[in-house]
Amino acid sequence: MRESIRHLAVDILTQVNDGRSFASPLLDSCLDAYRLSATSDGKLLTYLVYGVLRHRGYLDWITTKLYRGNFRNLDERIKNILRVSVFQLKFSDRLPSFAVVDEAVKITQIISPGKSGLVNAVLRNFLRQDKNIPFPPLRKNTAEYISLFHSHPLWVVKEWLSALGEQNTVALCTANNQIPPFTLRANTLKISPDKLSKNLRPQEFITTTTVYSPDGLIIVQSDQTIQKTEAFYQGLLRLQDEGSQCIPYLINPKKNESILDVCAGTGGKATHLAAIINNQGHIVAIDNDPEKISELKKEATRMGITAIDARMADVSANLPEEFHERFDHVLVDAPCSGTGTLRRNPEIKWRLAPSDINKSTVIQNKLLCNASHAVKRGGQLIYCTCSLLSKENEHIINTFLAKNKHFLLCKPPSSINQSLIDSKHFYRTYPHIHNMDGFFAAVLRRD
C-alpha cells in the first residue's frame, strides 16, 4: 500500500536534508513512481514539499516556541512531520484541523511510534496558541524579524538590508516564498514563440509571452507535464527562466562568430546562443562535470543544434592552450550561491553559509581570470551569476578590472531591455521587481 501524500512529503523533505539532494529530482522520481504527475495528489505533494522548504524558518520558530525540549536535537523525520502539519494548519484550508493532527499522529506511529504523543501535543498546542506566538519586534530587531517571519538566513538578510534597504529586502524575501512562473523558451531554430503557444493550446496549455525575453512563454494554466508533450520531444522548447534567457542577448552574437561558454552546464545558454546565430557559427561549450556534458549533447540533438562543440574541461584550473585569444565572445556563467533562485530552489536557504561564499569567490576569480585569456582583441568577456550577493557579483568584476587594465566595462547592447541595466552598466534582475530569477551580469571588452 502506498504511503499517504503527507507521508511522502515527509520522506522527501528528510532526504533533502540528509542527502543534500535537491527537491526537484526527488519529486520527479516520486511523481513518476506513483503515477502522480498532473494529478491533484501530485500537485498537493509538490505544494507541501516546496511550501515547507520556503517557509521552514517560520515553521521552525513557531514549533520551537511550542516544543518544551531542544528542537535542534529532535529527529529530522519528526521535525518534518511537524513542519508539514504546521504548514497545512497555517497556510492551507484543504483539510480541517483535526484531520491534519490525526494524519500527523498516524505518520508518526509508522515512523517513530514513541513520538506520536509529542507530535499530538505540539500540534494541539499550536491550535490553542497560534495567534499568540511572538516574533522579534520589527522596529527593534529588523533583520531578525525579517529572517524569521520571511524564512531567510539572518546573514543573507543583513547583506540585503545593507545593499537594498528594508523595503526591497522585505519585498524580495516575500517574492522568494511565492511560486515562480513556469517559464519556457521557444527553440527559434524550429518555431516562433507565437506558433509554439498555438501548438500547445490544443493540449490545454494556456500561455502568455514573457516581458523581457523575446523568446519566452509563461505557462499560466495546464493539466499536463510539458516534458511529456510532443513539442518537448521534438525539441521545440526548453524550460528556462526569463532572467537566464536574457543573458545571450547581452552577448548579442552575430552569425559566424566564435563563442566560448566555460561553465556550460546542461546547455541552457549555449543552446540559446546557437538559436540566435541560427546554427551559423562555432560555440565551444565546456564544463567540468561529465554528466552535464552528456546531458548537453543530448539537448543539442533534441533541439536540432549543430553549432555546439561540447567538451569536458575545468577552466578554474587552467585554460586549454588551444583556446588562447581565439574567441569573439567568452561567457563565464560562474557557479555561485544561487541566491537569485530561491523561489525555485528554497533548500539553498538552509544549506548556505558565509564560508561558502568565500569559497565560491575564489573559484569565480580564477574562472574569470583564466577565461579572459581566450578573448580576442576587441572581443567580449561576459560574466554572470544567479546570485544576489555583491561579493559574487560587482566585487568580482571590480577586482578583475583593477588587475586587467586591457579590459573595460561596457554598456550592454540595445538587444537587451535597458530597464534591466543599472546606472553602473550592470545587468540585474530581481524576483520582486521583474518576476524572474535574480541575475547579475557584466559585459567587458578587451582593448
Secondary structure, 3 states (H helix, E strand, C coil): CCCCHHHHHHHHHHHHHHHCCCHHHHHHHHHHHCCCCCCHHHHHHHHHHHHHHHCHHHHHHHHHHHCCCCHHHCCHHHHHHHHHHHHHHHHCCCCCHHHHHHHHHHHHHHHCHHHHHHHHHHHHHHHHHHHHCCCCCCCCCHHHHHHHHCCCCHHHHHHHHHHHCHHHHHHHHHHHCCCCCEEEEECCCCCCHHHHHHHHHHHCCEEEECCCCCCEEEEEECCCCHHHCHHHHCCCEEECCHHHHHHHHHHCCCCCCEEEECCCCCCHHHHHHHHHCCCCCEEEEEECCHHHHHHHHHHHHHCCCCCEEEEECCCCCCCCHHHCCCEEEEEEECCCCCHHHCCCCHHHHHCCCHHHHHHHHHHHHHHHHHHHCCEEEEEEEEEEECCCCHHHCHHHHHHHHHHCCCEEEECCCCCCCHHHECCCCCEEECHHHHCCCCEEEEEEEEC
